[in-house]
Amino acid sequence: MALKLLLVDDGEVLCEVPLSLDASMERELQELMEEGLSLLNALASSFSHARRLQILAEFLKGGFDELEFSELTSRLGLNPKQIWEHVKALERSGVIERRGWGRYAVSRLGATAVLMVGLSLHRMLRVLEGRFP
């Protein structure tokens, strides 16, 4: 059986990603190794830290609205210095962006990554658990 992901827009298949490796993918994997690993590394560091996920969750509660740093620290009830370090790390990775003095928002890349990594992975795992108990 060959599992694959399809990115479909209004019935048109935009992208097909196999979930099992074969020899035909060798060139594409090499390109990923050469070009895509820095972005993958930045996103992985953002999504692999519990505190950074907690910060992203605060943005999600508002539907990706802008948040002031002071509001973020108030909601989280944590040391502002610690939050600042994580906000800067999220900003460096491109997941959030500065929108003015002390205001931040999830970037387009960040929103897309949250949806792709979080929501899609959750849904796919539930489907696969049902098919392969």
DOGU-445221 format. One record per residue (C-alpha): residue in three letters; x, y, z; residue number from 1. Coordinates in Angstrom, 2 decimals. Each point is the difference from the previous one (the first is absolute). Layout:
! residues N
<rec residuo="ALA" X="X" Y="Y" Z="Z" num="NUM"/>
...
This chain:
! residues 133
<rec residuo="MET" X="0.00" Y="0.00" Z="0.00" num="1"/>
<rec residuo="ALA" X="1.33" Y="3.46" Z="-0.88" num="2"/>
<rec residuo="LEU" X="-1.16" Y="2.73" Z="2.34" num="3"/>
<rec residuo="LYS" X="0.28" Y="3.58" Z="-1.19" num="4"/>
<rec residuo="LEU" X="-1.07" Y="3.49" Z="0.95" num="5"/>
<rec residuo="LEU" X="-1.85" Y="2.13" Z="-2.50" num="6"/>
<rec residuo="LEU" X="-0.25" Y="3.78" Z="0.13" num="7"/>
<rec residuo="VAL" X="-3.24" Y="0.74" Z="-1.82" num="8"/>
<rec residuo="ASP" X="-1.58" Y="3.36" Z="-0.81" num="9"/>
<rec residuo="ASP" X="-3.55" Y="-0.16" Z="-1.31" num="10"/>
<rec residuo="GLY" X="0.53" Y="-3.45" Z="-1.50" num="11"/>
<rec residuo="GLU" X="3.40" Y="0.81" Z="-1.55" num="12"/>
<rec residuo="VAL" X="2.95" Y="-1.97" Z="1.38" num="13"/>
<rec residuo="LEU" X="2.70" Y="2.57" Z="0.72" num="14"/>
<rec residuo="CYS" X="2.54" Y="-2.31" Z="1.58" num="15"/>
<rec residuo="GLU" X="0.39" Y="-3.69" Z="0.70" num="16"/>
<rec residuo="VAL" X="2.33" Y="-1.24" Z="2.73" num="17"/>
<rec residuo="PRO" X="0.68" Y="-3.71" Z="0.41" num="18"/>
<rec residuo="LEU" X="0.16" Y="-1.30" Z="3.56" num="19"/>
<rec residuo="SER" X="2.16" Y="-2.97" Z="-0.92" num="20"/>
<rec residuo="LEU" X="3.51" Y="0.27" Z="-1.40" num="21"/>
<rec residuo="ASP" X="1.08" Y="-1.40" Z="-3.32" num="22"/>
<rec residuo="ALA" X="2.91" Y="0.48" Z="-2.40" num="23"/>
<rec residuo="SER" X="-1.83" Y="2.65" Z="-2.04" num="24"/>
<rec residuo="MET" X="0.12" Y="2.40" Z="2.96" num="25"/>
<rec residuo="GLU" X="3.80" Y="0.04" Z="0.30" num="26"/>
<rec residuo="ARG" X="0.47" Y="3.26" Z="-1.97" num="27"/>
<rec residuo="GLU" X="-2.75" Y="1.81" Z="1.88" num="28"/>
<rec residuo="LEU" X="1.40" Y="-1.12" Z="3.35" num="29"/>
<rec residuo="GLN" X="3.43" Y="1.26" Z="-1.05" num="30"/>
<rec residuo="GLU" X="-1.52" Y="3.41" Z="-0.85" num="31"/>
<rec residuo="LEU" X="-1.67" Y="0.07" Z="3.40" num="32"/>
<rec residuo="MET" X="3.31" Y="-0.74" Z="1.67" num="33"/>
<rec residuo="GLU" X="1.70" Y="2.81" Z="-1.92" num="34"/>
<rec residuo="GLU" X="-2.68" Y="2.70" Z="0.09" num="35"/>
<rec residuo="GLY" X="-2.74" Y="-0.72" Z="2.47" num="36"/>
<rec residuo="LEU" X="1.75" Y="-1.09" Z="3.16" num="37"/>
<rec residuo="SER" X="0.60" Y="3.48" Z="1.39" num="38"/>
<rec residuo="LEU" X="-3.73" Y="0.78" Z="-0.16" num="39"/>
<rec residuo="LEU" X="-0.86" Y="-3.43" Z="1.36" num="40"/>
<rec residuo="ASN" X="2.48" Y="0.49" Z="2.83" num="41"/>
<rec residuo="ALA" X="-1.44" Y="3.43" Z="0.86" num="42"/>
<rec residuo="LEU" X="-3.55" Y="-1.33" Z="0.05" num="43"/>
<rec residuo="ALA" X="0.99" Y="-3.09" Z="1.96" num="44"/>
<rec residuo="SER" X="1.66" Y="2.11" Z="2.68" num="45"/>
<rec residuo="SER" X="-3.15" Y="2.11" Z="0.23" num="46"/>
<rec residuo="PHE" X="-2.34" Y="-2.97" Z="0.31" num="47"/>
<rec residuo="SER" X="2.19" Y="-2.15" Z="2.23" num="48"/>
<rec residuo="HIS" X="0.08" Y="2.31" Z="3.01" num="49"/>
<rec residuo="ALA" X="-2.97" Y="-0.10" Z="2.38" num="50"/>
<rec residuo="ARG" X="0.24" Y="3.69" Z="0.91" num="51"/>
<rec residuo="ARG" X="0.07" Y="1.07" Z="-3.66" num="52"/>
<rec residuo="LEU" X="-3.04" Y="-2.13" Z="-0.68" num="53"/>
<rec residuo="GLN" X="-1.70" Y="1.64" Z="2.96" num="54"/>
<rec residuo="ILE" X="0.76" Y="3.44" Z="-1.47" num="55"/>
<rec residuo="LEU" X="-1.34" Y="-1.08" Z="-3.41" num="56"/>
<rec residuo="ALA" X="-3.14" Y="-1.31" Z="1.70" num="57"/>
<rec residuo="GLU" X="-0.65" Y="3.49" Z="1.36" num="58"/>
<rec residuo="PHE" X="0.07" Y="1.38" Z="-3.54" num="59"/>
<rec residuo="LEU" X="-2.33" Y="-2.78" Z="-1.15" num="60"/>
<rec residuo="LYS" X="-2.55" Y="0.88" Z="2.67" num="61"/>
<rec residuo="GLY" X="-0.44" Y="3.34" Z="-1.72" num="62"/>
<rec residuo="GLY" X="-0.13" Y="-1.43" Z="-3.49" num="63"/>
<rec residuo="PHE" X="3.59" Y="1.06" Z="-0.74" num="64"/>
<rec residuo="ASP" X="-0.73" Y="3.59" Z="1.03" num="65"/>
<rec residuo="GLU" X="2.80" Y="2.32" Z="1.06" num="66"/>
<rec residuo="LEU" X="0.98" Y="-0.10" Z="3.65" num="67"/>
<rec residuo="GLU" X="1.89" Y="2.52" Z="2.04" num="68"/>
<rec residuo="PHE" X="2.96" Y="-1.41" Z="1.88" num="69"/>
<rec residuo="SER" X="-1.49" Y="1.24" Z="3.29" num="70"/>
<rec residuo="GLU" X="-3.26" Y="-1.81" Z="-0.74" num="71"/>
<rec residuo="LEU" X="1.90" Y="-3.18" Z="-0.79" num="72"/>
<rec residuo="THR" X="1.93" Y="0.14" Z="3.28" num="73"/>
<rec residuo="SER" X="-3.21" Y="0.69" Z="1.89" num="74"/>
<rec residuo="ARG" X="-1.80" Y="-2.96" Z="-1.57" num="75"/>
<rec residuo="LEU" X="2.88" Y="-2.39" Z="0.59" num="76"/>
<rec residuo="GLY" X="0.86" Y="1.26" Z="3.47" num="77"/>
<rec residuo="LEU" X="3.68" Y="-0.69" Z="-0.57" num="78"/>
<rec residuo="ASN" X="3.24" Y="1.89" Z="0.35" num="79"/>
<rec residuo="PRO" X="0.09" Y="2.62" Z="-2.82" num="80"/>
<rec residuo="LYS" X="3.70" Y="-0.72" Z="-0.65" num="81"/>
<rec residuo="GLN" X="-0.74" Y="-3.66" Z="-0.71" num="82"/>
<rec residuo="ILE" X="-2.93" Y="0.88" Z="-2.24" num="83"/>
<rec residuo="TRP" X="2.14" Y="2.57" Z="-1.82" num="84"/>
<rec residuo="GLU" X="2.65" Y="-2.63" Z="-0.79" num="85"/>
<rec residuo="HIS" X="-2.61" Y="-2.34" Z="-1.47" num="86"/>
<rec residuo="VAL" X="-1.73" Y="2.78" Z="-1.93" num="87"/>
<rec residuo="LYS" X="3.36" Y="0.96" Z="-1.53" num="88"/>
<rec residuo="ALA" X="0.68" Y="-3.64" Z="-0.92" num="89"/>
<rec residuo="LEU" X="-3.43" Y="-0.24" Z="-1.66" num="90"/>
<rec residuo="GLU" X="0.69" Y="3.25" Z="-1.83" num="91"/>
<rec residuo="ARG" X="3.42" Y="-1.21" Z="-1.22" num="92"/>
<rec residuo="SER" X="-1.58" Y="-3.18" Z="-1.34" num="93"/>
<rec residuo="GLY" X="-2.58" Y="2.03" Z="-1.92" num="94"/>
<rec residuo="VAL" X="-2.98" Y="-1.42" Z="1.89" num="95"/>
<rec residuo="ILE" X="-0.99" Y="3.34" Z="1.51" num="96"/>
<rec residuo="GLU" X="0.76" Y="3.53" Z="-1.13" num="97"/>
<rec residuo="ARG" X="0.28" Y="3.35" Z="1.66" num="98"/>
<rec residuo="ARG" X="-2.80" Y="2.41" Z="-0.88" num="99"/>
<rec residuo="GLY" X="1.21" Y="3.07" Z="1.81" num="100"/>
<rec residuo="TRP" X="1.23" Y="0.91" Z="3.44" num="101"/>
<rec residuo="GLY" X="-0.76" Y="-2.99" Z="2.23" num="102"/>
<rec residuo="ARG" X="-2.58" Y="-1.49" Z="-2.37" num="103"/>
<rec residuo="TYR" X="0.33" Y="-3.41" Z="-1.60" num="104"/>
<rec residuo="ALA" X="-2.06" Y="-2.20" Z="-2.29" num="105"/>
<rec residuo="VAL" X="0.32" Y="-3.45" Z="-1.49" num="106"/>
<rec residuo="SER" X="1.55" Y="0.33" Z="-3.47" num="107"/>
<rec residuo="ARG" X="-1.52" Y="-1.54" Z="-3.09" num="108"/>
<rec residuo="LEU" X="2.71" Y="-2.66" Z="0.13" num="109"/>
<rec residuo="GLY" X="-0.78" Y="-0.60" Z="3.67" num="110"/>
<rec residuo="ALA" X="-3.74" Y="-0.32" Z="-0.55" num="111"/>
<rec residuo="THR" X="0.54" Y="-2.38" Z="-2.90" num="112"/>
<rec residuo="ALA" X="2.47" Y="-2.07" Z="2.00" num="113"/>
<rec residuo="VAL" X="-2.34" Y="-0.21" Z="3.00" num="114"/>
<rec residuo="LEU" X="-2.82" Y="-1.20" Z="-2.23" num="115"/>
<rec residuo="MET" X="2.19" Y="-2.43" Z="-1.94" num="116"/>
<rec residuo="VAL" X="1.95" Y="-1.40" Z="2.90" num="117"/>
<rec residuo="GLY" X="-2.57" Y="0.17" Z="2.75" num="118"/>
<rec residuo="LEU" X="-3.45" Y="-0.41" Z="-1.43" num="119"/>
<rec residuo="SER" X="0.89" Y="-2.18" Z="-2.98" num="120"/>
<rec residuo="LEU" X="2.24" Y="-2.31" Z="1.96" num="121"/>
<rec residuo="HIS" X="-2.65" Y="-0.42" Z="2.69" num="122"/>
<rec residuo="ARG" X="-2.68" Y="-0.83" Z="-2.56" num="123"/>
<rec residuo="MET" X="2.21" Y="-2.34" Z="-2.02" num="124"/>
<rec residuo="LEU" X="1.10" Y="-1.93" Z="3.07" num="125"/>
<rec residuo="ARG" X="-3.62" Y="-0.48" Z="1.05" num="126"/>
<rec residuo="VAL" X="-0.89" Y="-1.32" Z="-3.45" num="127"/>
<rec residuo="LEU" X="3.01" Y="-2.32" Z="-0.09" num="128"/>
<rec residuo="GLU" X="-0.74" Y="-1.31" Z="3.49" num="129"/>
<rec residuo="GLY" X="-3.46" Y="-0.95" Z="-1.21" num="130"/>
<rec residuo="ARG" X="1.34" Y="-1.79" Z="-3.08" num="131"/>
<rec residuo="PHE" X="2.93" Y="-1.74" Z="1.66" num="132"/>
<rec residuo="PRO" X="-1.02" Y="-0.77" Z="3.60" num="133"/>
